[in-house]
Amino acid sequence: MKTMWSRFWRRLSAPQAPVVLAVAVLILLTIVGPAAVLTSPDIVAELIDEPVAALAPSPQASALPAPTAAELASCQVDSELPRVERQPLPNAASGQLIRLVTADHEAVIAYHAALSAKGAVLWLSGVDGGLDGPFEGFYERLAKSLQERGLASVRLEYRNPGDLDLSVRDALLALRFLAEEGQCNIGVVGFSFGGAVAIETAATRPHVRAVATLASQGMGTDRVHEIAPRPLLIVYPVGDELIAPDEASEDIFDRAGEPKELVQLASKDHYLEDVAPDVEGLLAHWLQTRLTAGPLPAAAR
């Protein structure tokens, strides 16, 4: 950690240092309060090229526009309107368990609505499926955190985990549900296998405004270049013991267009459990700023 900060400060000119320090303190207090994330010896989070500015709040964060006609069309096209069956989530007052039923299949989601929502996030799990992400409770905690920030969430359960094509169809059905809820300003987050689902889903739907992958696999990410000019965040443990980063996250980053950010975690845990609080803080802040940052670039419409 000391070495990382030494490298960082050497890159700054004298006039820059006070400004960057002030920004860094404000960001850390915003994300985690007085107990700053970076005091933990177990994590190294380095954003390529822009280690501080990449997490800074957008100056347009309060100017969220209504979706354009093209974005709304993308939000609803090629997807049958599902029949919706709702029930309360077990042991959770913050959301509903919802079954989306169409003529040829059904998908299960956990929906966490937000009061006067400015957007929504679709959470995609790994090859084992389920609603939780890398481990139990991870996505649910993030969904609750984002509710307080004015963002709704959908946690998707694949009908056939491990089948990329079917899982993308499930994700598109979840986006169709969000469209009916009035949400076409969407971020998509995928863990491991779900990283490929997230990239393919965003490449298919231009109204998806931001994409983040966590310890993603490399297979099924051929269309990552189509994400640009929408922002892409790639997070992975540098010592990942299940998926080699140079064949997955680092390769995805190399093939992606701008804007893109790479966050490296000092961990060997593919499931990110040992650095979970840090990842949760990073994701919540990144998603809030990217989904409330003004209009999409023209090329994404």
TIFI-245535 format. One record per residue (C-alpha): y, x, z; residue in one letter. Coordinates in steps of 0.2 Angstrom, whole numbers. Example, Ala and Ser with C-alpha at 12.3 -4.5 7.8 and 13.67 -1.06 7.14 Angstrom:
! TIFI-245535
       y       x       z   rest
     -22      62      39      a
      -5      68      36      s
! end
This chain:
! TIFI-245535
       y       x       z   rest
       0       0       0      m
      12      14       5      k
       8      23     -12      t
      12       6     -22      m
      29       4     -13      w
      33      22     -16      s
      30      20     -35      r
      40       4     -35      f
      55      11     -27      w
      55      27     -38      r
      57      15     -53      r
      73       8     -46      l
      90      15     -49      s
     101      16     -33      a
     112       1     -38      p
      96     -10     -41      q
      88      -6     -25      a
      98     -17     -13      p
      98     -32     -25      v
      79     -31     -27      v
      76     -29      -9      l
      86     -45      -5      a
      77     -54     -19      v
      60     -48     -12      a
      64     -54       6      v
      69     -71       0      l
      54     -73     -10      i
      42     -68       3      l
      50     -80      16      l
      49     -94       3      t
      31     -91       0      i
      24     -88      17      v
      38     -89      30      g
      42     -75      42      p
      24     -68      41      a
      25     -60      24      a
      10     -59      13      v
      12     -40       9      l
      10     -35      27      t
      -9     -37      24      s
     -18     -21      21      p
     -31     -30      11      d
     -21     -35      -5      i
     -11     -26     -18      v
      -2     -38     -30      a
       7     -29     -44      e
      15     -39     -58      l
      15     -29     -74      i
      32     -23     -80      d
      42     -35     -68      e
      35     -33     -50      p
      49     -44     -42      v
      58     -54     -56      a
      41     -62     -61      a
      41     -71     -45      l
      59     -75     -44      a
      64     -94     -45      p
      70    -100     -62      s
      89    -103     -63      p
      85    -119     -72      q
      73    -125     -58      a
      82    -141     -55      s
      84    -146     -73      a
      67    -153     -78      l
      69    -163     -95      p
      60    -178    -100      a
      45    -174    -112      p
      49    -174    -130      t
      41    -186    -142      a
      30    -172    -149      a
      24    -167    -131      e
      20    -185    -127      l
      10    -186    -143      a
       0    -171    -138      s
      -2    -178    -121      c
     -11    -193    -127      q
     -19    -189    -144      v
     -38    -188    -148      d
     -43    -195    -131      s
     -50    -212    -127      e
     -40    -221    -113      l
     -52    -221     -99      p
     -57    -235     -87      r
     -52    -230     -70      v
     -61    -233     -54      e
     -53    -227     -38      r
     -58    -224     -20      q
     -51    -214      -5      p
     -56    -196      -4      l
     -68    -194      11      p
     -60    -186      26      n
     -43    -184      16      a
     -29    -195      17      a
     -19    -186       3      s
     -28    -191     -12      g
     -41    -202     -21      q
     -58    -199     -29      l
     -57    -207     -46      i
     -71    -210     -59      r
     -64    -209     -77      l
     -76    -219     -88      v
     -76    -220    -107      t
     -88    -226    -120      a
     -98    -210    -121      d
     -96    -201    -104      h
     -88    -201     -87      e
     -79    -188     -77      a
     -75    -187     -58      v
     -58    -181     -52      i
     -49    -180     -35      a
     -31    -185     -38      y
     -17    -180     -27      h
      -1    -190     -31      a
      16    -184     -26      a
      32    -194     -23      l
      44    -193     -38      s
      32    -180     -45      a
      41    -167     -57      k
      24    -162     -65      g
       6    -160     -61      a
      -8    -147     -60      v
     -25    -148     -66      l
     -37    -137     -56      w
     -53    -131     -64      l
     -68    -124     -55      s
     -81    -111     -60      g
     -98    -112     -68      v
    -105    -120     -52      d
     -93    -135     -54      g
     -87    -145     -40      g
     -69    -150     -35      l
     -66    -135     -23      d
     -63    -120     -35      g
     -69    -103     -29      p
     -74    -109     -12      f
     -74    -125      -1      e
     -56    -131       2      g
     -47    -119      -9      f
     -40    -131     -22      y
     -38    -145      -9      e
     -26    -134       1      r
     -16    -130     -14      l
     -15    -148     -20      a
      -8    -153      -3      k
       4    -139      -3      s
      10    -144     -20      l
      12    -162     -15      q
      26    -156      -3      e
      34    -147     -18      r
      35    -162     -29      g
      19    -158     -40      l
       4    -169     -41      a
     -14    -162     -43      s
     -30    -167     -52      v
     -46    -157     -46      r
     -59    -160     -60      l
     -78    -160     -57      e
     -87    -156     -74      y
    -101    -167     -79      r
    -111    -153     -86      n
    -105    -136     -77      p
    -107    -121     -88      g
    -105    -131    -105      d
     -88    -125    -111      l
     -86    -138    -125      d
     -91    -153    -113      l
     -80    -146     -99      s
     -65    -145    -111      v
     -68    -163    -115      r
     -68    -167     -97      d
     -52    -158     -95      a
     -44    -167    -109      l
     -49    -183    -101      l
     -41    -178     -85      a
     -25    -174     -95      l
     -26    -192    -103      r
     -27    -199     -85      f
     -12    -189     -80      l
      -3    -196     -96      a
      -6    -214     -90      e
       1    -209     -73      e
      17    -203     -82      g
      13    -184     -81      q
      15    -174     -97      c
      23    -159     -88      n
       6    -150     -84      i
       0    -133     -77      g
     -18    -128     -78      v
     -27    -116     -67      v
     -45    -111     -70      g
     -57    -100     -59      f
     -70     -89     -67      s
     -78    -100     -81      f
     -64    -112     -78      g
     -52     -99     -84      g
     -60    -101    -102      a
     -59    -120    -100      v
     -40    -118     -95      a
     -36    -107    -110      i
     -45    -118    -122      e
     -37    -134    -115      t
     -20    -127    -116      a
     -23    -121    -134      a
     -28    -138    -138      t
     -13    -147    -129      r
       4    -141    -132      p
      12    -151    -118      h
       3    -140    -106      v
      17    -130    -100      r
       9    -116     -89      a
      -8    -108     -87      v
     -15     -97     -74      a
     -33     -89     -73      t
     -42     -83     -57      l
     -55     -69     -60      a
     -58     -77     -77      s
     -73     -74     -88      q
     -70     -67    -105      g
     -81     -78    -116      m
     -73     -93    -123      g
     -55     -86    -122      t
     -53     -82    -140      d
     -38     -94    -142      r
     -27     -86    -128      v
     -14     -80    -141      h
     -10     -98    -144      e
      -4    -100    -126      i
      12     -91    -130      a
      27     -94    -129      p
      21    -104    -113      r
      19     -93     -97      p
       2     -86     -93      l
      -3     -79     -76      l
     -19     -68     -74      i
     -25     -65     -57      v
     -41     -54     -53      y
     -49     -43     -40      p
     -49     -25     -47      v
     -66     -22     -39      g
     -74     -38     -45      d
     -92     -36     -43      e
     -98     -51     -54      l
     -86     -49     -69      i
     -80     -33     -76      a
     -61     -34     -77      p
     -59     -23     -92      d
     -71     -35    -102      e
     -62     -51     -95      a
     -45     -52     -87      s
     -38     -36     -93      e
     -44     -40    -111      d
     -37     -57    -110      i
     -20     -50    -105      f
     -20     -38    -119      d
     -24     -51    -132      r
     -11     -64    -125      a
       7     -66    -131      g
      22     -66    -120      e
      27     -71    -108      p
      12     -65     -97      k
      10     -58     -80      e
      -5     -48     -73      l
      -8     -48     -54      v
     -21     -36     -47      q
     -29     -39     -30      l
     -36     -25     -20      a
     -53     -34     -17      s
     -71     -34     -23      k
     -74     -52     -20      d
     -75     -62     -36      h
     -72     -78     -26      y
     -56     -72     -19      l
     -60     -78      -1      e
     -54     -62       7      d
     -37     -63      -1      v
     -36     -82      -1      a
     -19     -85       8      p
     -10     -72      -3      d
     -17     -80     -19      v
     -13     -98     -13      e
       5     -93      -9      g
       7     -84     -26      l
       0     -99     -36      l
      10    -112     -27      a
      27    -103     -30      h
      23     -98     -48      w
      17    -116     -52      l
      33    -124     -44      q
      45    -112     -53      t
      36    -113     -70      r
      34    -132     -70      l
      52    -135     -65      t
      60    -122     -76      a
      68    -132     -90      g
      63    -136    -108      p
      48    -129    -117      l
      52    -115    -130      p
      54    -124    -147      a
      38    -115    -153      a
      27    -124    -141      a
      33    -142    -146      r
! end
